Amino acid sequence: MTPKISFATVATINAAIVTFSKAIADQGIEVNTVLPGPVLTDRRSSFLKRRVELHSTTAEQGARIIPVKGRKAEEVASLIGFLLSPDARWMTGSAILMDGGEIKSI
């Protein structure tokens, strides 16, 4: 993963969560990690609105700074629903990146 400086804090926390999840999966506990990219939520919309006001930019410029590419929370919820279903019973210790191809590294 190639973290961006503007998201270094979140990337550090995510790395810790993935590491912890892998460790407890090794103990036979069924656990998976979902790593969503930017998703259009009320919180993100509010953040973008404040950013536009603080930096005197347009909404379009703010959206380019923190793209959401039309992704919605319901899409992430669908993935989590699958992980909680019997169909995912053989999945454990997985870190699933759901970012619309934003992260280019393997």
Biopython code that builds the backbone (N, CA, C, O; Angstrom):
import numpy as np
from Bio.PDB.StructureBuilder import StructureBuilder

atoms = [
    (1, "MET", "N", (0.843, -1.169, 0.000)),
    (1, "MET", "CA", (0.000, 0.000, 0.000)),
    (1, "MET", "C", (0.893, 1.239, 0.000)),
    (1, "MET", "O", (1.934, 1.256, 0.656)),
    (2, "THR", "N", (0.495, 2.250, -0.719)),
    (2, "THR", "CA", (1.240, 3.502, -0.781)),
    (2, "THR", "C", (0.435, 4.589, -0.094)),
    (2, "THR", "O", (-0.451, 5.178, -0.714)),
    (3, "PRO", "N", (0.721, 4.875, 1.184)),
    (3, "PRO", "CA", (-0.060, 5.893, 1.879)),
    (3, "PRO", "C", (0.255, 7.301, 1.385)),
    (3, "PRO", "O", (1.385, 7.598, 0.997)),
    (4, "LYS", "N", (-0.747, 8.149, 1.404)),
    (4, "LYS", "CA", (-0.588, 9.553, 1.035)),
    (4, "LYS", "C", (-0.360, 10.338, 2.322)),
    (4, "LYS", "O", (-0.923, 9.994, 3.362)),
    (5, "ILE", "N", (0.459, 11.388, 2.266)),
    (5, "ILE", "CA", (0.788, 12.162, 3.450)),
    (5, "ILE", "C", (-0.463, 12.729, 4.117)),
    (5, "ILE", "O", (-0.526, 12.812, 5.344)),
    (6, "SER", "N", (-1.449, 13.115, 3.328)),
    (6, "SER", "CA", (-2.661, 13.694, 3.898)),
    (6, "SER", "C", (-3.494, 12.673, 4.677)),
    (6, "SER", "O", (-4.378, 13.047, 5.447)),
    (7, "PHE", "N", (-3.211, 11.399, 4.477)),
    (7, "PHE", "CA", (-3.943, 10.347, 5.177)),
    (7, "PHE", "C", (-3.018, 9.475, 6.017)),
    (7, "PHE", "O", (-3.358, 8.333, 6.326)),
    (8, "ALA", "N", (-1.858, 9.996, 6.389)),
    (8, "ALA", "CA", (-0.857, 9.205, 7.115)),
    (8, "ALA", "C", (-1.391, 8.685, 8.445)),
    (8, "ALA", "O", (-1.114, 7.544, 8.817)),
    (9, "THR", "N", (-2.140, 9.491, 9.154)),
    (9, "THR", "CA", (-2.674, 9.049, 10.446)),
    (9, "THR", "C", (-3.633, 7.885, 10.258)),
    (9, "THR", "O", (-3.539, 6.878, 10.960)),
    (10, "VAL", "N", (-4.551, 8.020, 9.317)),
    (10, "VAL", "CA", (-5.514, 6.954, 9.053)),
    (10, "VAL", "C", (-4.796, 5.700, 8.551)),
    (10, "VAL", "O", (-5.151, 4.589, 8.945)),
    (11, "ALA", "N", (-3.798, 5.862, 7.692)),
    (11, "ALA", "CA", (-3.048, 4.720, 7.174)),
    (11, "ALA", "C", (-2.335, 3.975, 8.302)),
    (11, "ALA", "O", (-2.270, 2.745, 8.294)),
    (12, "THR", "N", (-1.805, 4.714, 9.262)),
    (12, "THR", "CA", (-1.126, 4.095, 10.403)),
    (12, "THR", "C", (-2.112, 3.290, 11.243)),
    (12, "THR", "O", (-1.820, 2.165, 11.649)),
    (13, "ILE", "N", (-3.270, 3.868, 11.496)),
    (13, "ILE", "CA", (-4.302, 3.170, 12.272)),
    (13, "ILE", "C", (-4.773, 1.925, 11.520)),
    (13, "ILE", "O", (-4.933, 0.861, 12.119)),
    (14, "ASN", "N", (-4.996, 2.054, 10.206)),
    (14, "ASN", "CA", (-5.426, 0.902, 9.412)),
    (14, "ASN", "C", (-4.395, -0.218, 9.441)),
    (14, "ASN", "O", (-4.761, -1.389, 9.533)),
    (15, "ALA", "N", (-3.115, 0.125, 9.365)),
    (15, "ALA", "CA", (-2.057, -0.889, 9.413)),
    (15, "ALA", "C", (-2.101, -1.635, 10.746)),
    (15, "ALA", "O", (-1.914, -2.851, 10.785)),
    (16, "ALA", "N", (-2.344, -0.913, 11.831)),
    (16, "ALA", "CA", (-2.432, -1.547, 13.144)),
    (16, "ALA", "C", (-3.647, -2.474, 13.220)),
    (16, "ALA", "O", (-3.559, -3.570, 13.773)),
    (17, "ILE", "N", (-4.765, -2.041, 12.672)),
    (17, "ILE", "CA", (-5.984, -2.864, 12.686)),
    (17, "ILE", "C", (-5.774, -4.144, 11.880)),
    (17, "ILE", "O", (-6.159, -5.227, 12.322)),
    (18, "VAL", "N", (-5.166, -4.023, 10.700)),
    (18, "VAL", "CA", (-4.921, -5.198, 9.862)),
    (18, "VAL", "C", (-3.970, -6.164, 10.573)),
    (18, "VAL", "O", (-4.198, -7.373, 10.573)),
    (19, "THR", "N", (-2.917, -5.635, 11.172)),
    (19, "THR", "CA", (-1.952, -6.476, 11.895)),
    (19, "THR", "C", (-2.636, -7.203, 13.043)),
    (19, "THR", "O", (-2.445, -8.407, 13.215)),
    (20, "PHE", "N", (-3.427, -6.487, 13.826)),
    (20, "PHE", "CA", (-4.147, -7.097, 14.947)),
    (20, "PHE", "C", (-5.106, -8.172, 14.449)),
    (20, "PHE", "O", (-5.188, -9.251, 15.036)),
    (21, "SER", "N", (-5.829, -7.884, 13.370)),
    (21, "SER", "CA", (-6.776, -8.848, 12.815)),
    (21, "SER", "C", (-6.076, -10.116, 12.349)),
    (21, "SER", "O", (-6.565, -11.222, 12.581)),
    (22, "LYS", "N", (-4.933, -9.956, 11.692)),
    (22, "LYS", "CA", (-4.164, -11.131, 11.248)),
    (22, "LYS", "C", (-3.723, -11.960, 12.448)),
    (22, "LYS", "O", (-3.771, -13.190, 12.409)),
    (23, "ALA", "N", (-3.292, -11.287, 13.516)),
    (23, "ALA", "CA", (-2.818, -11.991, 14.707)),
    (23, "ALA", "C", (-3.940, -12.780, 15.369)),
    (23, "ALA", "O", (-3.728, -13.924, 15.770)),
    (24, "ILE", "N", (-5.129, -12.194, 15.491)),
    (24, "ILE", "CA", (-6.202, -12.946, 16.144)),
    (24, "ILE", "C", (-6.796, -14.006, 15.226)),
    (24, "ILE", "O", (-7.318, -15.013, 15.706)),
    (25, "ALA", "N", (-6.725, -13.795, 13.906)),
    (25, "ALA", "CA", (-7.160, -14.845, 12.980)),
    (25, "ALA", "C", (-6.271, -16.073, 13.128)),
    (25, "ALA", "O", (-6.732, -17.203, 12.965)),
    (26, "ASP", "N", (-4.997, -15.850, 13.435)),
    (26, "ASP", "CA", (-4.047, -16.944, 13.638)),
    (26, "ASP", "C", (-4.394, -17.756, 14.893)),
    (26, "ASP", "O", (-3.916, -18.878, 15.065)),
    (27, "GLN", "N", (-5.213, -17.192, 15.750)),
    (27, "GLN", "CA", (-5.647, -17.883, 16.973)),
    (27, "GLN", "C", (-6.983, -18.596, 16.772)),
    (27, "GLN", "O", (-7.583, -19.072, 17.736)),
    (28, "GLY", "N", (-7.445, -18.670, 15.539)),
    (28, "GLY", "CA", (-8.680, -19.381, 15.231)),
    (28, "GLY", "C", (-9.937, -18.536, 15.332)),
    (28, "GLY", "O", (-11.046, -19.068, 15.289)),
    (29, "ILE", "N", (-9.779, -17.241, 15.463)),
    (29, "ILE", "CA", (-10.935, -16.350, 15.530)),
    (29, "ILE", "C", (-11.247, -15.863, 14.119)),
    (29, "ILE", "O", (-10.358, -15.392, 13.409)),
    (30, "GLU", "N", (-12.505, -15.977, 13.719)),
    (30, "GLU", "CA", (-12.890, -15.538, 12.379)),
    (30, "GLU", "C", (-12.992, -14.020, 12.357)),
    (30, "GLU", "O", (-13.864, -13.433, 12.998)),
    (31, "VAL", "N", (-12.086, -13.393, 11.610)),
    (31, "VAL", "CA", (-12.048, -11.941, 11.528)),
    (31, "VAL", "C", (-11.514, -11.526, 10.166)),
    (31, "VAL", "O", (-10.573, -12.128, 9.649)),
    (32, "ASN", "N", (-12.111, -10.511, 9.597)),
    (32, "ASN", "CA", (-11.656, -9.927, 8.338)),
    (32, "ASN", "C", (-11.666, -8.414, 8.497)),
    (32, "ASN", "O", (-12.374, -7.872, 9.346)),
    (33, "THR", "N", (-10.881, -7.745, 7.676)),
    (33, "THR", "CA", (-10.784, -6.295, 7.735)),
    (33, "THR", "C", (-11.232, -5.716, 6.401)),
    (33, "THR", "O", (-10.802, -6.174, 5.342)),
    (34, "VAL", "N", (-12.097, -4.708, 6.456)),
    (34, "VAL", "CA", (-12.545, -4.007, 5.258)),
    (34, "VAL", "C", (-11.888, -2.634, 5.258)),
    (34, "VAL", "O", (-11.987, -1.887, 6.232)),
    (35, "LEU", "N", (-11.221, -2.311, 4.165)),
    (35, "LEU", "CA", (-10.523, -1.036, 4.015)),
    (35, "LEU", "C", (-11.183, -0.248, 2.886)),
    (35, "LEU", "O", (-10.750, -0.321, 1.736)),
    (36, "PRO", "N", (-12.236, 0.507, 3.220)),
    (36, "PRO", "CA", (-12.904, 1.274, 2.168)),
    (36, "PRO", "C", (-12.141, 2.549, 1.845)),
    (36, "PRO", "O", (-11.533, 3.163, 2.722)),
    (37, "GLY", "N", (-12.180, 2.931, 0.599)),
    (37, "GLY", "CA", (-11.645, 4.236, 0.219)),
    (37, "GLY", "C", (-12.672, 5.292, 0.589)),
    (37, "GLY", "O", (-13.611, 5.005, 1.331)),
    (38, "PRO", "N", (-12.511, 6.505, 0.086)),
    (38, "PRO", "CA", (-13.469, 7.557, 0.400)),
    (38, "PRO", "C", (-14.889, 7.180, -0.031)),
    (38, "PRO", "O", (-15.111, 6.725, -1.153)),
    (39, "VAL", "N", (-15.824, 7.374, 0.866)),
    (39, "VAL", "CA", (-17.225, 7.046, 0.628)),
    (39, "VAL", "C", (-18.045, 8.285, 0.951)),
    (39, "VAL", "O", (-17.772, 8.984, 1.927)),
    (40, "LEU", "N", (-19.046, 8.551, 0.131)),
    (40, "LEU", "CA", (-19.887, 9.721, 0.349)),
    (40, "LEU", "C", (-20.886, 9.442, 1.477)),
    (40, "LEU", "O", (-21.902, 8.772, 1.289)),
    (41, "THR", "N", (-20.559, 9.981, 2.650)),
    (41, "THR", "CA", (-21.431, 9.879, 3.818)),
    (41, "THR", "C", (-21.805, 11.295, 4.241)),
    (41, "THR", "O", (-21.254, 12.270, 3.730)),
    (42, "ASP", "N", (-22.730, 11.399, 5.163)),
    (42, "ASP", "CA", (-23.086, 12.723, 5.686)),
    (42, "ASP", "C", (-21.860, 13.390, 6.316)),
    (42, "ASP", "O", (-21.655, 14.594, 6.162)),
    (43, "ARG", "N", (-21.052, 12.607, 7.020)),
    (43, "ARG", "CA", (-19.850, 13.153, 7.663)),
    (43, "ARG", "C", (-18.876, 13.711, 6.627)),
    (43, "ARG", "O", (-18.351, 14.812, 6.796)),
    (44, "ARG", "N", (-18.635, 12.953, 5.555)),
    (44, "ARG", "CA", (-17.707, 13.411, 4.516)),
    (44, "ARG", "C", (-18.268, 14.632, 3.793)),
    (44, "ARG", "O", (-17.530, 15.569, 3.490)),
    (45, "SER", "N", (-19.573, 14.623, 3.518)),
    (45, "SER", "CA", (-20.182, 15.784, 2.871)),
    (45, "SER", "C", (-20.012, 17.029, 3.731)),
    (45, "SER", "O", (-19.701, 18.105, 3.218)),
    (46, "SER", "N", (-20.215, 16.886, 5.037)),
    (46, "SER", "CA", (-20.033, 18.001, 5.968)),
    (46, "SER", "C", (-18.587, 18.481, 5.976)),
    (46, "SER", "O", (-18.327, 19.684, 5.985)),
    (47, "PHE", "N", (-17.635, 17.527, 5.973)),
    (47, "PHE", "CA", (-16.214, 17.857, 5.942)),
    (47, "PHE", "C", (-15.866, 18.630, 4.672)),
    (47, "PHE", "O", (-15.166, 19.641, 4.729)),
    (48, "LEU", "N", (-16.354, 18.153, 3.527)),
    (48, "LEU", "CA", (-16.068, 18.822, 2.261)),
    (48, "LEU", "C", (-16.646, 20.233, 2.244)),
    (48, "LEU", "O", (-16.018, 21.167, 1.746)),
    (49, "LYS", "N", (-17.843, 20.375, 2.789)),
    (49, "LYS", "CA", (-18.474, 21.695, 2.841)),
    (49, "LYS", "C", (-17.639, 22.655, 3.696)),
    (49, "LYS", "O", (-17.420, 23.799, 3.299)),
    (50, "ARG", "N", (-17.171, 22.201, 4.862)),
    (50, "ARG", "CA", (-16.331, 23.048, 5.719)),
    (50, "ARG", "C", (-15.010, 23.378, 5.041)),
    (50, "ARG", "O", (-14.523, 24.504, 5.141)),
    (51, "ARG", "N", (-14.430, 22.407, 4.356)),
    (51, "ARG", "CA", (-13.152, 22.631, 3.667)),
    (51, "ARG", "C", (-13.294, 23.695, 2.580)),
    (51, "ARG", "O", (-12.437, 24.567, 2.434)),
    (52, "VAL", "N", (-14.379, 23.613, 1.828)),
    (52, "VAL", "CA", (-14.642, 24.594, 0.771)),
    (52, "VAL", "C", (-14.767, 25.990, 1.383)),
    (52, "VAL", "O", (-14.215, 26.956, 0.857)),
    (53, "GLU", "N", (-15.500, 26.089, 2.502)),
    (53, "GLU", "CA", (-15.677, 27.386, 3.161)),
    (53, "GLU", "C", (-14.353, 27.929, 3.705)),
    (53, "GLU", "O", (-14.053, 29.111, 3.541)),
    (54, "LEU", "N", (-13.562, 27.068, 4.352)),
    (54, "LEU", "CA", (-12.291, 27.498, 4.956)),
    (54, "LEU", "C", (-11.256, 27.923, 3.928)),
    (54, "LEU", "O", (-10.483, 28.851, 4.164)),
    (55, "HIS", "N", (-11.241, 27.244, 2.790)),
    (55, "HIS", "CA", (-10.202, 27.488, 1.784)),
    (55, "HIS", "C", (-10.697, 28.301, 0.593)),
    (55, "HIS", "O", (-9.982, 28.464, -0.396)),
    (56, "SER", "N", (-11.910, 28.804, 0.691)),
    (56, "SER", "CA", (-12.496, 29.622, -0.384)),
    (56, "SER", "C", (-12.353, 28.962, -1.750)),
    (56, "SER", "O", (-11.933, 29.593, -2.720)),
    (57, "THR", "N", (-12.705, 27.696, -1.805)),
    (57, "THR", "CA", (-12.675, 26.972, -3.077)),
    (57, "THR", "C", (-14.105, 26.611, -3.461)),
    (57, "THR", "O", (-15.044, 26.821, -2.693)),
    (58, "THR", "N", (-14.245, 26.076, -4.641)),
    (58, "THR", "CA", (-15.561, 25.619, -5.085)),
    (58, "THR", "C", (-15.773, 24.175, -4.625)),
    (58, "THR", "O", (-14.825, 23.487, -4.247)),
    (59, "ALA", "N", (-17.004, 23.737, -4.662)),
    (59, "ALA", "CA", (-17.309, 22.349, -4.294)),
    (59, "ALA", "C", (-16.590, 21.376, -5.224)),
    (59, "ALA", "O", (-16.150, 20.311, -4.793)),
    (60, "GLU", "N", (-16.471, 21.746, -6.513)),
    (60, "GLU", "CA", (-15.785, 20.873, -7.474)),
    (60, "GLU", "C", (-14.306, 20.724, -7.124)),
    (60, "GLU", "O", (-13.752, 19.628, -7.219)),
    (61, "GLN", "N", (-13.660, 21.836, -6.716)),
    (61, "GLN", "CA", (-12.252, 21.758, -6.317)),
    (61, "GLN", "C", (-12.106, 20.904, -5.070)),
    (61, "GLN", "O", (-11.172, 20.110, -4.970)),
    (62, "GLY", "N", (-13.013, 21.057, -4.122)),
    (62, "GLY", "CA", (-12.972, 20.253, -2.899)),
    (62, "GLY", "C", (-13.144, 18.781, -3.198)),
    (62, "GLY", "O", (-12.485, 17.943, -2.582)),
    (63, "ALA", "N", (-14.020, 18.451, -4.137)),
    (63, "ALA", "CA", (-14.235, 17.046, -4.512)),
    (63, "ALA", "C", (-13.003, 16.446, -5.175)),
    (63, "ALA", "O", (-12.759, 15.246, -5.051)),
    (64, "ARG", "N", (-12.219, 17.272, -5.884)),
    (64, "ARG", "CA", (-10.982, 16.767, -6.496)),
    (64, "ARG", "C", (-9.932, 16.475, -5.434)),
    (64, "ARG", "O", (-9.130, 15.555, -5.593)),
    (65, "ILE", "N", (-9.928, 17.242, -4.360)),
    (65, "ILE", "CA", (-8.954, 17.030, -3.284)),
    (65, "ILE", "C", (-9.231, 15.704, -2.581)),
    (65, "ILE", "O", (-8.309, 14.936, -2.307)),
    (66, "ILE", "N", (-10.495, 15.441, -2.292)),
    (66, "ILE", "CA", (-10.885, 14.201, -1.611)),
    (66, "ILE", "C", (-11.988, 13.553, -2.444)),
    (66, "ILE", "O", (-13.173, 13.752, -2.177)),
    (67, "PRO", "N", (-11.589, 12.770, -3.463)),
    (67, "PRO", "CA", (-12.590, 12.192, -4.357)),
    (67, "PRO", "C", (-13.404, 11.097, -3.675)),
    (67, "PRO", "O", (-12.884, 10.356, -2.841)),
    (68, "VAL", "N", (-14.656, 11.001, -4.026)),
    (68, "VAL", "CA", (-15.479, 9.903, -3.530)),
    (68, "VAL", "C", (-15.972, 9.029, -4.678)),
    (68, "VAL", "O", (-16.464, 7.924, -4.449)),
    (69, "LYS", "N", (-15.845, 9.511, -5.898)),
    (69, "LYS", "CA", (-16.177, 8.748, -7.099)),
    (69, "LYS", "C", (-17.566, 8.110, -7.025)),
    (69, "LYS", "O", (-17.790, 7.034, -7.578)),
    (70, "GLY", "N", (-18.484, 8.772, -6.348)),
    (70, "GLY", "CA", (-19.851, 8.277, -6.305)),
    (70, "GLY", "C", (-20.082, 7.079, -5.411)),
    (70, "GLY", "O", (-21.182, 6.528, -5.392)),
    (71, "ARG", "N", (-19.067, 6.663, -4.670)),
    (71, "ARG", "CA", (-19.252, 5.488, -3.817)),
    (71, "ARG", "C", (-20.147, 5.832, -2.644)),
    (71, "ARG", "O", (-20.132, 6.954, -2.136)),
    (72, "LYS", "N", (-20.929, 4.844, -2.222)),
    (72, "LYS", "CA", (-21.883, 5.051, -1.140)),
    (72, "LYS", "C", (-21.649, 4.034, -0.033)),
    (72, "LYS", "O", (-21.104, 2.955, -0.264)),
    (73, "ALA", "N", (-22.063, 4.393, 1.158)),
    (73, "ALA", "CA", (-21.889, 3.526, 2.325)),
    (73, "ALA", "C", (-22.591, 2.184, 2.134)),
    (73, "ALA", "O", (-22.131, 1.165, 2.650)),
    (74, "GLU", "N", (-23.699, 2.178, 1.396)),
    (74, "GLU", "CA", (-24.436, 0.935, 1.174)),
    (74, "GLU", "C", (-23.586, -0.111, 0.448)),
    (74, "GLU", "O", (-23.770, -1.311, 0.653)),
    (75, "GLU", "N", (-22.660, 0.341, -0.397)),
    (75, "GLU", "CA", (-21.788, -0.598, -1.116)),
    (75, "GLU", "C", (-20.838, -1.287, -0.142)),
    (75, "GLU", "O", (-20.591, -2.488, -0.254)),
    (76, "VAL", "N", (-20.314, -0.540, 0.797)),
    (76, "VAL", "CA", (-19.436, -1.126, 1.816)),
    (76, "VAL", "C", (-20.267, -2.053, 2.704)),
    (76, "VAL", "O", (-19.809, -3.134, 3.075)),
    (77, "ALA", "N", (-21.478, -1.635, 3.043)),
    (77, "ALA", "CA", (-22.358, -2.466, 3.871)),
    (77, "ALA", "C", (-22.657, -3.802, 3.190)),
    (77, "ALA", "O", (-22.761, -4.825, 3.866)),
    (78, "SER", "N", (-22.796, -3.808, 1.866)),
    (78, "SER", "CA", (-23.040, -5.056, 1.138)),
    (78, "SER", "C", (-21.867, -6.014, 1.281)),
    (78, "SER", "O", (-22.061, -7.216, 1.462)),
    (79, "LEU", "N", (-20.643, -5.480, 1.200)),
    (79, "LEU", "CA", (-19.461, -6.325, 1.380)),
    (79, "LEU", "C", (-19.433, -6.899, 2.794)),
    (79, "LEU", "O", (-19.164, -8.085, 2.982)),
    (80, "ILE", "N", (-19.708, -6.067, 3.774)),
    (80, "ILE", "CA", (-19.715, -6.529, 5.164)),
    (80, "ILE", "C", (-20.809, -7.578, 5.370)),
    (80, "ILE", "O", (-20.610, -8.555, 6.092)),
    (81, "GLY", "N", (-21.957, -7.373, 4.735)),
    (81, "GLY", "CA", (-23.026, -8.370, 4.802)),
    (81, "GLY", "C", (-22.569, -9.716, 4.273)),
    (81, "GLY", "O", (-22.871, -10.758, 4.856)),
    (82, "PHE", "N", (-21.835, -9.691, 3.159)),
    (82, "PHE", "CA", (-21.294, -10.951, 2.622)),
    (82, "PHE", "C", (-20.336, -11.590, 3.617)),
    (82, "PHE", "O", (-20.406, -12.795, 3.855)),
    (83, "LEU", "N", (-19.437, -10.790, 4.206)),
    (83, "LEU", "CA", (-18.454, -11.339, 5.146)),
    (83, "LEU", "C", (-19.102, -11.957, 6.377)),
    (83, "LEU", "O", (-18.535, -12.856, 7.000)),
    (84, "LEU", "N", (-20.292, -11.474, 6.727)),
    (84, "LEU", "CA", (-21.018, -12.015, 7.877)),
    (84, "LEU", "C", (-21.888, -13.223, 7.516)),
    (84, "LEU", "O", (-22.442, -13.884, 8.395)),
    (85, "SER", "N", (-22.001, -13.500, 6.226)),
    (85, "SER", "CA", (-22.871, -14.588, 5.775)),
    (85, "SER", "C", (-22.132, -15.928, 5.807)),
    (85, "SER", "O", (-20.903, -15.969, 5.872)),
    (86, "PRO", "N", (-22.897, -17.018, 5.762)),
    (86, "PRO", "CA", (-22.275, -18.345, 5.707)),
    (86, "PRO", "C", (-21.387, -18.548, 4.474)),
    (86, "PRO", "O", (-20.481, -19.381, 4.496)),
    (87, "ASP", "N", (-21.642, -17.791, 3.403)),
    (87, "ASP", "CA", (-20.829, -17.928, 2.193)),
    (87, "ASP", "C", (-19.370, -17.542, 2.418)),
    (87, "ASP", "O", (-18.499, -17.950, 1.649)),
    (88, "ALA", "N", (-19.096, -16.774, 3.444)),
    (88, "ALA", "CA", (-17.727, -16.317, 3.715)),
    (88, "ALA", "C", (-17.072, -17.106, 4.849)),
    (88, "ALA", "O", (-16.078, -16.656, 5.420)),
    (89, "ARG", "N", (-17.615, -18.270, 5.179)),
    (89, "ARG", "CA", (-17.115, -19.013, 6.339)),
    (89, "ARG", "C", (-15.657, -19.431, 6.224)),
    (89, "ARG", "O", (-15.018, -19.681, 7.247)),
    (90, "TRP", "N", (-15.109, -19.515, 5.018)),
    (90, "TRP", "CA", (-13.705, -19.895, 4.858)),
    (90, "TRP", "C", (-12.785, -18.687, 4.772)),
    (90, "TRP", "O", (-11.575, -18.834, 4.604)),
    (91, "MET", "N", (-13.347, -17.513, 4.885)),
    (91, "MET", "CA", (-12.519, -16.298, 4.844)),
    (91, "MET", "C", (-12.196, -15.865, 6.264)),
    (91, "MET", "O", (-13.099, -15.631, 7.067)),
    (92, "THR", "N", (-10.935, -15.760, 6.571)),
    (92, "THR", "CA", (-10.521, -15.197, 7.848)),
    (92, "THR", "C", (-9.109, -14.656, 7.698)),
    (92, "THR", "O", (-8.283, -15.229, 6.989)),
    (93, "GLY", "N", (-8.849, -13.561, 8.366)),
    (93, "GLY", "CA", (-7.535, -12.929, 8.273)),
    (93, "GLY", "C", (-7.335, -12.148, 6.989)),
    (93, "GLY", "O", (-6.214, -11.757, 6.662)),
    (94, "SER", "N", (-8.424, -11.917, 6.255)),
    (94, "SER", "CA", (-8.318, -11.188, 4.996)),
    (94, "SER", "C", (-8.469, -9.690, 5.220)),
    (94, "SER", "O", (-9.268, -9.250, 6.047)),
    (95, "ALA", "N", (-7.694, -8.915, 4.473)),
    (95, "ALA", "CA", (-7.833, -7.461, 4.449)),
    (95, "ALA", "C", (-8.342, -7.106, 3.062)),
    (95, "ALA", "O", (-7.616, -7.247, 2.078)),
    (96, "ILE", "N", (-9.574, -6.651, 2.979)),
    (96, "ILE", "CA", (-10.219, -6.407, 1.700)),
    (96, "ILE", "C", (-10.233, -4.917, 1.406)),
    (96, "ILE", "O", (-10.885, -4.135, 2.098)),
    (97, "LEU", "N", (-9.507, -4.542, 0.374)),
    (97, "LEU", "CA", (-9.407, -3.151, -0.053)),
    (97, "LEU", "C", (-10.555, -2.864, -1.006)),
    (97, "LEU", "O", (-10.679, -3.504, -2.051)),
    (98, "MET", "N", (-11.388, -1.909, -0.648)),
    (98, "MET", "CA", (-12.551, -1.549, -1.470)),
    (98, "MET", "C", (-12.463, -0.051, -1.729)),
    (98, "MET", "O", (-13.128, 0.750, -1.074)),
    (99, "ASP", "N", (-11.626, 0.309, -2.702)),
    (99, "ASP", "CA", (-11.333, 1.731, -2.919)),
    (99, "ASP", "C", (-11.509, 2.183, -4.354)),
    (99, "ASP", "O", (-11.032, 3.256, -4.723)),
    (100, "GLY", "N", (-12.186, 1.387, -5.174)),
    (100, "GLY", "CA", (-12.413, 1.768, -6.564)),
    (100, "GLY", "C", (-11.135, 1.843, -7.382)),
    (100, "GLY", "O", (-11.082, 2.556, -8.384)),
    (101, "GLY", "N", (-10.109, 1.118, -6.968)),
    (101, "GLY", "CA", (-8.838, 1.101, -7.694)),
    (101, "GLY", "C", (-7.940, 2.292, -7.388)),
    (101, "GLY", "O", (-6.967, 2.534, -8.103)),
    (102, "GLU", "N", (-8.258, 3.039, -6.331)),
    (102, "GLU", "CA", (-7.470, 4.230, -6.009)),
    (102, "GLU", "C", (-6.017, 3.885, -5.627)),
    (102, "GLU", "O", (-5.086, 4.563, -6.062)),
    (103, "ILE", "N", (-5.827, 2.844, -4.826)),
    (103, "ILE", "CA", (-4.475, 2.425, -4.452)),
    (103, "ILE", "C", (-3.923, 1.588, -5.589)),
    (103, "ILE", "O", (-4.521, 0.581, -5.966)),
    (104, "LYS", "N", (-2.798, 1.990, -6.133)),
    (104, "LYS", "CA", (-2.243, 1.321, -7.320)),
    (104, "LYS", "C", (-1.257, 0.200, -6.990)),
    (104, "LYS", "O", (-0.964, -0.628, -7.852)),
    (105, "SER", "N", (-0.743, 0.157, -5.767)),
    (105, "SER", "CA", (0.243, -0.863, -5.433)),
    (105, "SER", "C", (-0.421, -2.196, -5.132)),
    (105, "SER", "O", (-1.629, -2.265, -4.910)),
    (106, "ILE", "N", (0.377, -3.249, -5.126)),
    (106, "ILE", "CA", (-0.115, -4.593, -4.846)),
    (106, "ILE", "C", (0.115, -4.913, -3.381)),
    (106, "ILE", "O", (-0.229, -6.004, -2.927)),
]
sb = StructureBuilder()
sb.init_structure("model")
sb.init_model(0)
sb.init_chain("A")
sb.init_seg("    ")
for serial, (resi, resn, name, xyz) in enumerate(atoms, 1):
    if name == "N":
        sb.init_residue(resn, " ", resi, " ")
    sb.init_atom(name, np.array(xyz, "f"), 0.0, 1.0, " ", f" {name:<3s}", serial, name[0])
structure = sb.get_structure()
